[in-house]
Amino acid sequence: MKELDTSMKRSMFVMLLIVALVFGGIFFFKYMQAHERKKYVAAHRIIVSTVSAIPASKQQWEPHLEATGSLRTVKGVNVTTELSGMIRDIYFESGAYVKKGTKLVCLDIDPDIAKLHELQANAEVAKITYFRDKKQYQIGAVSKETLDTDEGNYKATAALVEEQRGIIAKKIIRAPFEGKLGISTVNPGEFINPGDNIVTLETLDPIYADFYLPQQDFPRVSIGQIASLSIDAYPGKTYTGKVTTINPIVDKSIRNVEVEATLPNPQHELLPGMFVSVNVRTGDPIALITLPKMAITFNPYGSLVYVLTSTKQTYQGKPVWQATQKLIQTGESRGDQVAVLKGVEEGEFVVTSGQLKLKNGSYVIINNRMIEGK
């Protein structure tokens, strides 16, 4: 009986030892498996970068041409005198708005008026003589030669009267057209000669905008197109007019064609000589995919963007995306937006900041607070 108990104890010990070895082996295997997995993950750890990104979307853009130019009045002149003389009176105020024919300056005309009176008297005598001898000629009292001489004297003296009146009229200087005066450059008592500037006179409404376009853009511009102007003097304000003239020749020195637009200017905010930026609409709006300039990397061999693809994984509770570098074809730019003609589809997510830490195949999470500066 004692030997049977000893045998059972030995069997139980062996069985327990075998069970212990089995479970120990399983534990050791799991431990080594987990250890190797950790080593593998550590050796192949995925680096996740943070970027900002937006979905590519379409915007309605109007085809247009851009240029710079300057403003010019429809009518503008430096008012001067045709005859020399001393200024007697000045009738205008600097900066005043005047109608056509408004008296501006009068030179000293007293000697001219006295001479006019003398010439009028001579003309009256010649007239009386002519009509008296005309009656005498009808009864044969004077010859035809005498009558012809009297007629010539009468017409000559009458012409001298009209000439003197013209001289007086020219010494009263008037506004040649309606417009706004500039600053007076003369004073009473000053002697002026022909060509001396008295004051500038400009018609401000409407006003012209002159600008140049490259010859390759000539087929795209036509009479009647809408021209929008912006001026740094009035930030955020746009003035609208129409293309009214296209020069029929191209400047051979710069291969540009001159274009003229006409704009209403009822408030006289636009002044001749102002520098302007011009935008000429050349067609109906078209839908284009646009991206911020900051999303595009411009290289000598082309323009690149990073497009994101979902990996269905998460990192720190956020979806993980994989970045793929794409070569794109860009069009014109407006402000901070650039039109993308090829390479990006509508709805694709494009990285807008953080590109410098990326390479093809990088993993990222999106945090648009980066672009907001938060």
MOZITA-V80369 format. One record per backbone hydrogen bond with DSSP energy under -0.5 kcal/mol. NH is the residue of the N-H (numbers start at 0). CO is the residue of the C=O. Records with the same first field share a line. If there is no record, write none. Layout:
NH=CO + CO
This chain:
4=0
5=1
6=2
7=3
8=4
9=5
10=6
11=7
12=8
13=9
14=10
15=11
16=12
17=13
18=14
19=15
20=16
21=17
22=18
23=19
24=20
25=21
26=22
27=23
28=24
29=25
30=26
31=27
32=28
33=29
34=30
35=31
36=32
37=33
38=34
39=35
40=36
41=37
42=38
43=39
44=41
47=45
48=46 + 362
50=364
51=352
53=349
55=347
56=289
58=287
60=58 + 285
62=60 + 283
64=279
66=277
68=275
69=209
70=273
71=207
73=202 + 205
74=202
76=200
78=76 + 198
84=191
86=189
87=105
88=105
90=103
91=103
94=181
95=92
97=95 + 178
100=174
101=98
103=172
104=172
105=88
106=170
107=85
108=106
112=108
113=109
114=110
115=111
116=112
117=113
118=114
119=115
120=116
121=117
122=118
123=119
124=120
125=121
126=122
127=123
128=124
129=125
130=126
131=127
132=128
133=129
134=130
135=131
136=132
137=133
138=134 + 135
139=136
140=135
141=135
146=142
147=143
148=144
149=145
150=146
151=147
152=148
153=149
154=150
155=151
156=152
157=153
158=154
159=155
160=156
161=157
162=158
163=159
164=160
165=161
166=162
167=163
168=164
169=165
170=166
171=168
172=104 + 170
174=101
178=97
179=201
180=95
181=199
184=197
188=86
189=186
191=84
194=80
195=192
197=78
198=78
200=76
201=179
202=74
203=201
205=262
206=262
207=71
208=260
209=69
210=258
211=67
212=256
214=254
216=213
217=214
219=216
220=216 + 217
223=242
224=221
226=240
227=278
228=238
229=276
230=236
233=230
234=231
236=233
238=228
240=226
241=261
242=224
243=259
244=259
246=257
250=255
251=249
253=250
254=250
255=250
256=212
257=248
258=210
259=244
260=208
261=241
262=206
263=239
267=264
272=70
273=270
275=68
276=229
277=66
278=227
279=64
280=225 + 278
281=62
282=62
285=60
287=58 + 285
288=339
289=56
290=337
292=335
294=291
295=292
296=303
297=295
298=296 + 301
301=298
302=327
303=296
304=325
306=304 + 323
307=348
308=321
310=319
312=319
314=317
317=314
319=312
320=363
321=308
322=361
323=306
325=304
327=302
328=341
329=327
330=338
333=336
336=333
337=290
338=331
339=288
340=328 + 338
341=328
346=55
347=344
348=307
349=53
350=305
351=51
352=51
356=353
357=354
360=322
361=358
362=46
363=320
364=48
366=50
369=366
371=367
372=368 + 369
373=368
